[in-house]
Amino acid sequence: MVEAIIGALDDSTELGRQVLGWEGNPLADALPLRVAGGFHALHLAGQHDRLSAIYEGDEQAAKDAEQIIAATIETDEAALLPWLDSPPQTNEAGRSSSYIAGLLWLTQQGLPPRYELLEIGSSAGLNLMIDRYHYNLGGVSVGPEDAPLSFKPDWEGPPPPDAPFAFDSLHGCDIAPVDLTDPAQARRLTAYIWPEHKVRFERMKTAIELVNEQPPNLQGSGADDWMIEQLAKPQTAGVTRVLVHSIVWQYIPIAGRERIKLAMEEAGARATAERPLAWLSLEANRETYRHELIVRHWPKEDGAGGEPVKLGEAHAHGAWVKWLGMP
């Protein structure tokens, strides 16, 4: 599809001029995904039969893809242009499997097994509904058995600890939160899930239903300002406060990352056994391009605390987990 879009673009249209004359780094700015998301949204709207035929695998439509794309640009350019204005917005509930595995590990370490979860870069807040999902992680069952969404990633390595815990609260922020109770915003988020990813489509459909039943606790804010504000709030005794995030760190400005690091270090220095602090992340290693599950927690018995521990690696959409589970 992307190849057909590229072939159909030229400087006779505003869309073509903007894409072909892009001033930034097209790949770093995810330009192909921006454009492809726009066309996919038109298909999902169900009003473009010839365009939809390409997505549905029609052989003749595939042969005529460039002409169909060109015709679509001519009739719907006004709807496509706004998709160039911002990078793709994605949210995948399957990443919460890594969060759960990390919380099981933290519980085994002796932290109070009641968690105040604080997520930055929450997008639509799908991972803030973590308490409504069921998980089978290497044979360890977590969450309500009758949950509308269940996750069973392919598991490599020993199972995580079977250590029961509960959630005290779940809150998150995003610089541009997605409101899935708004059909237009829901369609936009869904447009970044490509047609062949049928399991993710079904997950998103169910997640949208869950949001409409009870929206997650999600605020619009920059990650650093919000996290500093949360760390300044009183912490309940017997509750472990945890910063979590997935596939977002690279998008936070360097200055913002440094502010979060400093705030966590300072809060870690104040942490006690009754009011501990943890930091759980699933982010890409920029050298290996593998997504690593890293955890830090404070305090430690020796008074040091905060050293990063690699618990494993995971698929960006939660399809598999390679568990190390270091002691």
C-alpha positions as CSV (number, residue, x, y, z in Angstrom):
1,M,0.0,0.0,0.0
2,V,2.8,2.4,0.9
3,E,4.5,1.7,-2.4
4,A,1.3,2.5,-4.2
5,I,0.9,5.8,-2.3
6,I,4.5,6.8,-3.1
7,G,3.9,6.0,-6.8
8,A,0.7,8.1,-6.9
9,L,2.2,11.2,-5.3
10,D,3.5,14.1,-7.4
11,D,3.7,17.9,-7.1
12,S,0.4,18.4,-8.8
13,T,-1.4,18.0,-5.5
14,E,-0.8,19.7,-2.1
15,L,-0.5,16.3,-0.5
16,G,2.2,15.4,-3.0
17,R,4.1,18.7,-2.6
18,Q,4.1,18.4,1.2
19,V,5.3,14.8,1.3
20,L,7.9,15.0,-1.5
21,G,9.2,18.3,-0.1
22,W,9.2,17.2,3.5
23,E,11.8,19.3,5.4
24,G,12.5,16.9,8.2
25,N,13.8,13.4,8.3
26,P,10.9,11.4,6.7
27,L,11.7,8.1,8.5
28,A,12.4,9.8,11.9
29,D,9.2,11.7,11.5
30,A,7.3,8.6,10.6
31,L,6.1,10.3,7.5
32,P,5.1,7.0,5.6
33,L,3.0,6.0,8.6
34,R,1.3,9.4,8.8
35,V,0.2,9.2,5.1
36,A,-0.8,5.5,5.3
37,G,-2.8,6.2,8.4
38,G,-4.8,8.8,6.5
39,F,-5.7,6.4,3.7
40,H,-6.5,3.6,6.2
41,A,-8.9,6.0,8.0
42,L,-10.8,6.6,4.8
43,H,-11.1,2.9,4.3
44,L,-12.4,2.4,7.9
45,A,-15.0,5.1,7.3
46,G,-16.6,2.7,4.8
47,Q,-17.3,5.3,2.1
48,H,-14.6,4.4,-0.5
49,D,-15.4,1.2,-2.2
50,R,-12.5,1.1,-4.6
51,L,-10.0,2.1,-1.9
52,S,-11.4,-0.5,0.4
53,A,-11.1,-3.2,-2.2
54,I,-7.3,-2.8,-2.0
55,Y,-7.4,-3.4,1.8
56,E,-9.7,-6.3,1.3
57,G,-7.3,-8.1,-1.0
58,D,-9.0,-7.7,-4.3
59,E,-6.5,-8.7,-7.0
60,Q,-7.7,-6.2,-9.6
61,A,-7.7,-3.4,-7.1
62,A,-4.2,-4.3,-6.1
63,K,-3.1,-3.9,-9.8
64,D,-4.9,-0.6,-10.1
65,A,-3.7,0.7,-6.7
66,E,-1.8,3.7,-7.9
67,Q,-4.7,4.9,-10.0
68,I,-7.1,4.4,-7.1
69,I,-4.8,6.2,-4.7
70,A,-4.4,9.1,-7.1
71,A,-8.2,9.4,-7.6
72,T,-8.7,9.3,-3.8
73,I,-6.2,12.1,-3.4
74,E,-8.2,14.2,-5.9
75,T,-11.5,13.7,-4.1
76,D,-10.4,13.5,-0.4
77,E,-7.2,15.6,-0.2
78,A,-8.7,17.8,2.5
79,A,-9.3,14.8,4.7
80,L,-5.8,13.4,4.2
81,L,-3.7,16.6,4.8
82,P,-4.3,16.8,8.6
83,W,-2.7,13.4,9.0
84,L,0.7,15.0,8.1
85,D,0.4,17.4,11.0
86,S,1.4,15.0,13.9
87,P,3.2,11.7,14.3
88,P,1.3,8.5,14.6
89,Q,-0.5,8.0,17.9
90,T,-0.5,4.3,19.0
91,N,-1.6,2.5,22.1
92,E,-1.4,-1.2,22.6
93,A,-3.0,-2.9,25.6
94,G,-0.8,-6.0,25.1
95,R,2.2,-4.1,26.5
96,S,0.6,-4.3,29.9
97,S,1.7,-7.9,30.1
98,S,5.2,-6.6,30.7
99,Y,3.9,-4.3,33.4
100,I,2.3,-7.2,35.2
101,A,5.4,-9.4,35.0
102,G,7.4,-6.5,36.5
103,L,4.9,-6.0,39.3
104,L,5.1,-9.7,40.1
105,W,8.9,-9.5,40.3
106,L,8.7,-6.4,42.6
107,T,6.2,-8.2,44.8
108,Q,8.6,-11.1,45.2
109,Q,11.3,-8.6,46.3
110,G,9.2,-7.8,49.3
111,L,7.7,-4.4,48.3
112,P,4.2,-3.8,49.7
113,P,2.0,-5.7,47.2
114,R,-0.4,-2.8,46.7
115,Y,0.5,-0.5,43.8
116,E,-0.1,3.2,42.9
117,L,0.6,3.0,39.2
118,L,1.6,6.2,37.4
119,E,2.0,6.0,33.6
120,I,3.5,8.6,31.4
121,G,2.8,8.7,27.7
122,S,-0.5,6.9,28.2
123,S,-2.0,7.8,24.8
124,A,-5.6,6.6,25.2
125,G,-5.0,5.0,28.6
126,L,-5.4,1.4,27.5
127,N,-2.7,0.2,29.9
128,L,-4.5,2.1,32.7
129,M,-7.2,-0.5,32.5
130,I,-4.7,-3.2,33.4
131,D,-6.8,-4.2,36.4
132,R,-9.7,-5.2,34.0
133,Y,-7.6,-7.6,31.9
134,H,-6.6,-11.3,32.5
135,Y,-3.1,-12.5,31.9
136,N,-1.5,-15.9,31.5
137,L,2.3,-15.3,31.8
138,G,4.2,-18.5,31.5
139,G,1.4,-20.3,33.3
140,V,1.0,-17.7,36.0
141,S,-2.6,-16.4,36.1
142,V,-3.3,-12.8,37.0
143,G,-6.5,-10.8,36.9
144,P,-10.3,-11.6,36.6
145,E,-10.9,-14.9,34.8
146,D,-14.0,-13.5,33.1
147,A,-12.2,-10.4,31.8
148,P,-13.3,-9.1,28.3
149,L,-9.6,-9.0,27.3
150,S,-7.1,-11.7,27.9
151,F,-3.4,-11.8,27.1
152,K,-1.2,-14.9,26.8
153,P,2.1,-13.9,25.2
154,D,4.5,-16.5,24.0
155,W,6.7,-17.0,27.0
156,E,10.4,-17.9,26.9
157,G,12.3,-18.6,30.1
158,P,11.1,-19.5,33.6
159,P,7.7,-18.2,34.7
160,P,7.5,-15.0,36.6
161,P,6.9,-15.2,40.4
162,D,3.4,-16.2,41.4
163,A,3.1,-13.3,43.9
164,P,-0.4,-11.9,44.4
165,F,-0.8,-8.1,44.5
166,A,-3.5,-5.5,44.1
167,F,-3.9,-2.0,42.6
168,D,-4.4,1.0,44.9
169,S,-4.9,3.5,42.0
170,L,-4.2,3.9,38.3
171,H,-3.4,7.3,36.8
172,G,-1.7,8.5,33.7
173,C,-0.9,11.4,31.4
174,D,-0.2,12.2,27.8
175,I,0.8,15.4,26.0
176,A,-2.1,14.7,23.6
177,P,-4.5,12.2,25.2
178,V,-6.8,10.3,22.9
179,D,-10.5,10.2,24.0
180,L,-11.9,6.9,22.8
181,T,-15.4,8.0,23.7
182,D,-15.1,10.3,20.7
183,P,-15.8,8.2,17.5
184,A,-13.5,10.3,15.4
185,Q,-10.6,9.9,17.8
186,A,-11.2,6.2,18.2
187,R,-11.2,5.8,14.4
188,R,-7.9,7.7,14.2
189,L,-6.2,5.5,16.7
190,T,-7.6,2.4,15.0
191,A,-6.3,3.7,11.7
192,Y,-2.7,3.1,12.8
193,I,-3.4,-0.7,13.2
194,W,-2.8,-2.2,9.8
195,P,-5.5,-4.6,8.4
196,E,-3.4,-7.7,8.7
197,H,-3.2,-7.3,12.4
198,K,-6.6,-8.9,13.1
199,V,-5.9,-9.7,16.8
200,R,-4.9,-6.1,17.5
201,F,-8.1,-4.9,15.7
202,E,-10.3,-7.0,18.0
203,R,-8.4,-5.9,21.0
204,M,-8.9,-2.3,20.1
205,K,-12.6,-2.8,19.5
206,T,-13.0,-4.3,23.0
207,A,-10.8,-1.7,24.6
208,I,-12.9,1.1,23.1
209,E,-16.0,-0.6,24.6
210,L,-14.3,-0.7,28.0
211,V,-13.3,3.0,27.8
212,N,-16.9,3.9,27.0
213,E,-18.1,1.9,30.1
214,Q,-15.6,3.6,32.4
215,P,-12.9,5.9,31.1
216,P,-9.4,5.5,32.6
217,N,-7.9,8.2,34.8
218,L,-6.0,10.1,32.1
219,Q,-4.8,13.8,32.2
220,G,-3.4,16.0,29.4
221,S,0.1,17.0,30.5
222,G,3.8,16.8,29.6
223,A,5.4,13.8,31.2
224,D,8.0,15.6,33.3
225,D,5.6,18.3,34.8
226,W,3.0,15.6,35.6
227,M,5.4,13.2,37.2
228,I,7.1,15.8,39.4
229,E,3.6,16.8,40.5
230,Q,2.7,13.2,41.3
231,L,5.9,12.6,43.3
232,A,5.2,15.6,45.4
233,K,1.8,14.2,46.6
234,P,1.6,12.3,49.9
235,Q,2.1,8.6,49.6
236,T,0.0,6.2,51.6
237,A,1.8,3.9,53.9
238,G,1.8,0.3,52.7
239,V,1.5,1.3,49.0
240,T,4.3,1.1,46.5
241,R,4.4,4.0,44.1
242,V,5.4,3.0,40.5
243,L,6.3,5.0,37.5
244,V,5.6,2.9,34.3
245,H,6.0,3.7,30.6
246,S,6.3,1.9,27.3
247,I,7.6,2.9,23.9
248,V,7.5,6.6,24.8
249,W,10.8,7.6,26.3
250,Q,12.4,8.5,22.9
251,Y,9.6,11.0,22.2
252,I,10.1,12.9,25.5
253,P,12.5,15.9,25.0
254,I,15.9,15.3,26.5
255,A,15.4,18.1,29.1
256,G,12.1,16.4,30.2
257,R,13.8,13.0,30.6
258,E,16.5,14.6,32.7
259,R,13.9,16.2,34.9
260,I,12.1,12.9,35.4
261,K,15.4,11.1,36.2
262,L,16.3,13.7,38.8
263,A,12.8,13.7,40.4
264,M,12.9,9.9,40.7
265,E,16.3,9.9,42.2
266,E,15.3,12.5,44.8
267,A,12.1,10.7,45.5
268,G,14.0,7.4,45.8
269,A,16.3,9.0,48.4
270,R,13.2,9.7,50.5
271,A,11.6,6.3,50.0
272,T,11.1,4.0,53.0
273,A,10.1,0.4,53.4
274,E,6.5,1.5,54.1
275,R,6.5,4.0,51.2
276,P,8.8,2.5,48.5
277,L,9.2,3.7,45.0
278,A,9.8,1.8,41.7
279,W,10.4,2.6,38.0
280,L,9.3,0.0,35.4
281,S,9.8,0.6,31.7
282,L,9.5,-1.2,28.4
283,E,11.6,0.8,26.0
284,A,13.8,0.2,22.9
285,N,17.5,-0.3,23.5
286,R,18.8,2.2,20.8
287,E,21.9,-0.1,20.1
288,T,20.2,-3.5,19.8
289,Y,16.7,-2.2,18.9
290,R,15.2,-4.8,21.3
291,H,12.5,-3.7,23.7
292,E,13.8,-4.2,27.2
293,L,11.9,-4.5,30.5
294,I,13.9,-2.6,33.0
295,V,13.1,-2.0,36.7
296,R,14.6,0.1,39.5
297,H,13.3,0.4,43.1
298,W,14.0,2.2,46.3
299,P,15.0,1.8,49.1
300,K,17.4,-1.2,49.2
301,E,18.4,-2.9,52.4
302,D,22.0,-1.7,52.0
303,G,20.8,1.9,51.6
304,A,21.9,2.2,48.0
305,G,18.9,1.4,45.9
306,G,17.8,2.4,42.4
307,E,20.2,0.2,40.4
308,P,18.6,-0.9,37.0
309,V,17.8,-4.5,36.6
310,K,16.9,-6.0,33.2
311,L,14.0,-8.4,33.7
312,G,13.7,-9.4,30.0
313,E,12.8,-8.4,26.5
314,A,9.4,-8.2,24.9
315,H,7.6,-7.7,21.7
316,A,6.4,-4.1,21.2
317,H,2.8,-5.2,20.9
318,G,3.0,-7.9,23.6
319,A,3.1,-11.0,21.3
320,W,6.0,-12.5,23.3
321,V,8.1,-12.1,26.4
322,K,11.7,-13.4,26.9
323,W,11.9,-13.5,30.7
324,L,15.2,-13.3,32.6
325,G,13.7,-12.4,36.0
326,M,16.9,-11.6,37.7
327,P,16.9,-12.1,41.5
